[in-house]
Amino acid sequence: MFSENGIIAKAREAANKTNEAIINEQTQMNDVTAAMENMLNGVGGSTAPEEPDTPGVLEVGSTVTYNPSGTYNWQAKYCSSTKAETTDDVTLNSSTGEDFNISSWKVLSIDEQAGTVELVPSAPTTGEVYLGQAQGYNNAVKLLNDACSSLYGNSEKGITARSINIEDIEKYMTDIALTEAHNYVNSNSNTKYGNQVSRAYTSSKNYPAIYAQEKLAVINGTSNGDAGLDLSKQDAFVERTEGTNGTITTATSIQPYQTYWYKDETFMATAFKDYTKQDSSTANYYNLIMPSGTSTTYWVASRCIGPLSSVCGFYVRHIRSGAVGATSMSTSGDIINDDWRALFPVITLNSSLIEGDASTGFSVK
């Protein structure tokens, strides 16, 4: 009865196994219940997305150190209708100590789903690039984007770069401010933003070549409608052929849409949205888009059109002294203009490339 194989020992062993089975069953039930709750709450499960490898305290507005090292040949034949090819080309350089170097960047956005981060400069470049005449209008978008890509991208690390465009600026404006900006009316032609000029130009009707590729272009009474380039898009350079310098002079009429709007520095100072920081305080996107306040000046990679009373103006977007406007490149009456402005790139990289923390600082590996 009391031996190792006796009745009492066997009973005790059976009781222990029963208790162990009860505990195991309860543990399994708890695990199943927890898994079901997680699935119902969108947590866990085989289909749930993995958490991105984003530094825990990185947030919009954080400063990130990144030292690019690239070059770009800013070619006269694309940026100007008048500058000499080759001899007026300029090599831009983003290496440390050069005019187009940027080492301090700010986080503009964090996409946790994609695991990517967008950065913009803490200030525009000290170096400036030239755009002028019809070719300045024709090629501004591609020149600015290609230059930023070569200067600030890094293909080995998967870092891409482009120029800021008007859509970036509008994205971070408040709904009220953007509505007011889009209510802009050109007093010279009494044309509201987004509307077509009421009367076609039949005497001053020359236009930069890329206008024929744009959405809403109306030439000789025929409209492209929505089939064409957006004003911040360009697929290929427009070549400067002998005798044309990028301008088409054979149209009988053009009847453009008003795609230009302007707001001064006072308006833009209060035009941007707030974002919430991790400590629950708020900051404003104005400080990221206009990092130098009313001294902020740079090119924006977007074309726009401003119909005037007797001629139509073809412009390249810019930020000048904190205001959103545009520089006239040419008109339908062959009046030409030009200017020099800084670059303001937007770079996109995987969040896993950023290391550090708020106390020691963030940097790109």
C-alpha positions in Angstrom: 0.0 0.0 0.0 2.8 2.5 0.9 5.4 1.2 -1.5 6.7 3.1 -4.6 4.2 1.2 -6.7 1.5 1.1 -4.0 -2.1 2.3 -4.1 -1.4 5.6 -2.3 1.6 6.5 -4.5 -0.4 5.8 -7.6 -3.3 7.9 -6.4 -1.0 10.8 -5.7 0.6 10.6 -9.1 -2.8 10.5 -10.8 -3.8 13.6 -8.9 -0.7 15.5 -9.9 -1.2 14.6 -13.6 -4.8 15.8 -13.4 -3.8 19.1 -11.9 -1.0 19.6 -14.5 -3.5 18.8 -17.3 -6.0 21.4 -15.9 -3.2 24.1 -15.7 -2.0 23.3 -19.3 -5.6 23.4 -20.6 -6.2 26.8 -18.9 -3.0 28.2 -20.3 -3.9 27.1 -23.8 -7.4 28.6 -23.4 -5.8 31.9 -22.2 -3.5 32.0 -25.2 -6.4 31.3 -27.6 -8.5 34.0 -25.9 -5.7 36.6 -26.1 -5.0 35.8 -29.8 -8.7 36.2 -30.6 -8.8 39.6 -28.8 -5.7 40.7 -30.6 -7.2 39.8 -34.0 -10.4 41.6 -33.2 -8.4 44.7 -32.2 -6.2 44.6 -35.3 -3.1 43.5 -33.3 -1.0 40.5 -34.2 -2.0 37.7 -36.6 -0.3 36.6 -39.7 -1.8 39.4 -41.8 -0.8 42.3 -39.5 1.9 44.6 -40.9 5.2 44.6 -39.2 6.2 47.6 -37.2 8.6 49.8 -39.2 12.1 50.3 -38.0 11.7 54.0 -37.1 13.7 55.5 -34.3 11.2 55.8 -31.4 11.6 59.5 -30.8 12.0 60.7 -34.4 9.2 63.0 -35.3 8.2 65.7 -37.8 10.5 68.6 -37.3 13.4 66.6 -35.9 16.8 67.6 -37.2 18.7 64.9 -39.1 22.4 65.2 -40.3 23.0 63.9 -43.8 26.0 64.8 -46.0 25.4 64.1 -49.7 28.1 64.2 -52.2 27.0 64.6 -55.8 27.4 66.7 -58.9 25.1 67.9 -61.7 25.9 69.6 -65.0 23.4 72.6 -65.3 23.3 72.9 -69.1 22.8 76.3 -70.8 20.9 74.7 -73.8 18.2 73.6 -71.4 18.0 76.5 -68.9 18.2 79.4 -71.4 17.3 80.4 -74.9 20.3 82.7 -75.2 23.2 81.4 -73.2 26.0 79.7 -75.2 26.0 75.9 -75.1 28.9 74.3 -73.3 30.7 77.5 -72.4 27.9 78.6 -70.1 27.3 75.2 -68.6 27.8 75.1 -64.8 28.8 72.1 -62.6 26.9 72.0 -59.3 28.4 70.2 -56.3 26.8 69.2 -53.0 30.0 68.0 -51.3 30.9 69.5 -47.9 32.2 73.1 -48.4 30.5 73.5 -51.8 27.7 76.0 -52.6 25.1 73.3 -53.0 26.0 71.4 -49.8 23.3 70.7 -47.3 24.1 68.8 -44.1 21.3 69.8 -41.8 17.8 68.5 -42.7 14.3 68.5 -41.1 11.8 65.7 -41.0 8.8 66.8 -43.2 6.8 63.5 -43.0 7.0 60.0 -41.6 5.1 57.2 -43.3 5.0 54.4 -40.7 3.1 52.1 -43.1 5.8 52.3 -45.8 8.6 52.8 -43.3 9.9 55.9 -45.1 10.8 59.4 -44.0 10.8 62.7 -46.1 13.4 65.3 -45.3 13.7 69.0 -46.4 16.7 71.3 -45.8 17.1 73.4 -42.7 17.7 76.2 -45.2 17.8 76.6 -49.0 21.1 76.2 -50.8 23.6 79.1 -50.7 24.3 78.4 -54.4 21.7 79.5 -57.1 20.8 78.3 -60.5 19.7 80.2 -63.6 16.4 79.9 -65.5 15.4 82.2 -68.4 13.4 82.7 -71.5 11.3 80.0 -73.2 13.8 77.3 -72.4 13.6 78.2 -68.8 9.9 77.5 -68.9 10.3 74.5 -71.0 12.8 72.6 -68.9 12.6 74.0 -65.3 10.7 71.1 -63.8 13.1 68.4 -65.2 16.2 70.5 -64.5 15.3 71.2 -60.9 14.3 67.6 -60.2 17.3 66.1 -62.0 19.7 68.4 -60.2 18.2 67.6 -56.8 18.3 63.8 -57.6 22.0 63.9 -58.6 23.1 66.2 -55.8 21.2 64.8 -52.9 20.1 61.2 -53.8 22.1 58.1 -53.0 21.2 55.1 -55.2 23.4 52.7 -53.1 21.3 53.5 -50.0 18.0 53.8 -51.9 17.8 57.6 -51.1 15.8 59.5 -53.7 15.6 63.3 -54.1 13.6 65.8 -56.1 12.8 69.5 -56.0 9.9 70.8 -53.9 6.9 71.6 -56.1 3.7 73.6 -55.7 1.7 70.5 -54.6 4.0 70.0 -51.7 3.4 73.6 -50.5 -0.4 73.3 -51.0 -0.5 70.0 -49.2 0.6 71.6 -45.9 -1.6 74.7 -46.2 -4.9 74.9 -44.2 -8.1 74.3 -46.1 -9.1 77.9 -45.5 -5.8 79.3 -46.8 -5.7 77.1 -49.8 -9.3 78.0 -50.8 -8.4 81.7 -50.5 -5.3 81.2 -52.6 -7.3 79.4 -55.3 -9.7 82.3 -55.3 -7.0 84.5 -56.8 -8.1 86.7 -59.7 -5.7 88.1 -62.2 -6.7 91.8 -62.4 -5.0 92.2 -65.8 -7.3 89.8 -67.6 -10.0 89.5 -64.9 -9.4 85.7 -64.9 -9.8 83.6 -61.8 -7.4 80.8 -60.9 -8.5 77.6 -62.7 -10.5 79.4 -65.4 -9.8 80.0 -69.1 -9.1 83.4 -70.4 -12.3 84.7 -72.0 -10.8 85.8 -75.3 -8.1 84.0 -77.3 -4.8 85.7 -78.1 -4.6 86.1 -81.9 -1.9 88.6 -82.3 0.5 87.8 -79.4 0.1 84.0 -79.6 3.6 82.6 -79.4 4.3 80.0 -76.7 7.1 77.8 -75.2 7.2 74.4 -76.9 6.2 72.4 -73.8 2.9 74.3 -73.5 1.6 72.1 -76.4 2.1 69.1 -74.1 0.3 70.4 -71.1 -3.1 69.6 -69.7 -5.7 72.3 -70.7 -3.5 73.8 -73.4 -5.7 75.4 -76.1 -3.9 76.1 -79.4 -5.7 77.1 -82.6 -9.0 76.4 -80.8 -8.1 72.8 -80.0 -7.8 71.8 -76.3 -5.7 69.0 -74.8 -8.3 68.6 -72.0 -6.9 66.4 -69.3 -4.6 64.5 -71.7 -1.2 66.0 -71.1 1.4 67.0 -68.6 0.6 68.3 -65.1 2.4 71.6 -64.3 4.8 69.8 -62.0 5.7 67.0 -64.5 8.1 66.7 -67.3 9.2 63.5 -69.1 12.0 64.7 -71.4 14.0 67.8 -72.1 12.9 70.2 -74.8 15.8 70.7 -77.2 16.8 74.1 -78.4 16.6 73.9 -82.2 18.1 76.4 -84.5 16.0 79.5 -85.0 13.3 78.6 -82.4 15.1 78.8 -79.0 12.3 76.8 -77.6 9.4 79.1 -78.7 6.7 78.1 -81.2 5.6 81.0 -83.4 3.3 79.2 -85.9 0.0 79.2 -83.9 -2.9 81.3 -85.0 -4.3 81.6 -81.5 -3.9 80.4 -77.9 -6.5 80.6 -75.1 -4.8 79.5 -71.9 -6.2 78.7 -68.4 -5.1 80.8 -65.4 -2.9 78.4 -63.3 -1.0 81.1 -61.4 -1.8 82.3 -57.9 0.1 84.6 -55.6 0.1 85.2 -51.8 2.4 87.5 -50.0 4.7 86.8 -47.1 2.2 88.1 -44.5 -0.5 85.7 -45.7 1.8 82.7 -46.0 3.1 83.2 -42.4 -0.3 82.0 -41.1 -1.3 79.8 -44.1 0.2 76.4 -42.9 -1.2 73.6 -40.7 0.0 72.7 -37.3 1.4 69.3 -36.4 1.5 67.7 -33.0 4.8 66.7 -31.5 5.4 63.7 -29.2 5.2 65.8 -26.1 1.7 67.0 -27.2 3.0 70.5 -28.1 2.3 71.8 -31.5 4.5 73.3 -34.3 3.7 74.7 -37.7 4.7 73.5 -41.2 5.6 77.1 -42.0 8.9 76.5 -40.2 9.7 73.6 -42.5 8.5 75.0 -45.8 9.8 78.6 -45.1 12.8 77.8 -42.9 14.3 81.3 -43.2 11.0 83.0 -42.7 10.5 86.1 -44.8 14.0 85.7 -46.1 13.2 82.3 -47.7 13.8 82.3 -51.5 14.1 79.3 -53.8 12.8 77.7 -57.1 9.7 75.5 -57.0 9.6 72.8 -59.7 6.2 73.8 -61.2 5.2 75.8 -64.3 2.2 78.2 -64.3 0.4 80.5 -66.7 -0.9 84.0 -66.1 -3.0 85.5 -68.9 -2.6 89.3 -69.0 -4.7 91.8 -70.9 -2.7 91.8 -74.2 -0.2 89.0 -73.7 0.0 85.7 -71.9 2.8 85.1 -69.3 4.6 81.8 -68.9 6.1 81.4 -65.4 8.2 79.1 -63.2 7.1 78.9 -59.6 9.2 80.3 -56.7 9.2 81.3 -53.1 10.6 84.8 -52.8 11.0 86.5 -49.4 8.5 84.2 -47.9 5.8 84.8 -50.6 4.5 82.3 -53.0 4.7 83.6 -56.6 6.4 82.9 -59.9 9.1 84.3 -62.2 8.2 85.3 -65.7 10.2 83.4 -68.3 8.5 84.6 -71.5 5.3 85.9 -72.9 3.2 85.3 -75.9 4.5 88.6 -77.2 8.1 87.4 -77.0 9.0 89.5 -73.9 11.7 87.5 -72.0 12.9 87.4 -68.5 15.2 85.3 -66.2 16.5 84.9 -62.7 18.8 83.1 -60.3 17.4 81.2 -57.2 18.4 78.5 -54.7 17.4 74.9 -54.7 15.1 73.3 -52.1 15.2 69.5 -52.3 12.8 66.9 -50.8 14.5 63.6 -50.1 12.9 60.2 -49.3 14.7 57.4 -47.5 14.0 54.2 -45.5 13.5 55.0 -41.8 16.0 52.2 -41.0 18.8 54.4 -42.4 18.3 57.0 -39.6 20.1 56.3 -36.3 20.4 58.2 -33.0 18.0 59.8 -30.7 16.7 63.2 -29.6 19.5 63.7 -27.0 22.5 62.6 -29.1 21.0 63.7 -32.5 19.8 61.9 -35.6 21.9 61.1 -38.6 21.8 59.0 -41.8 24.0 55.9 -41.6 
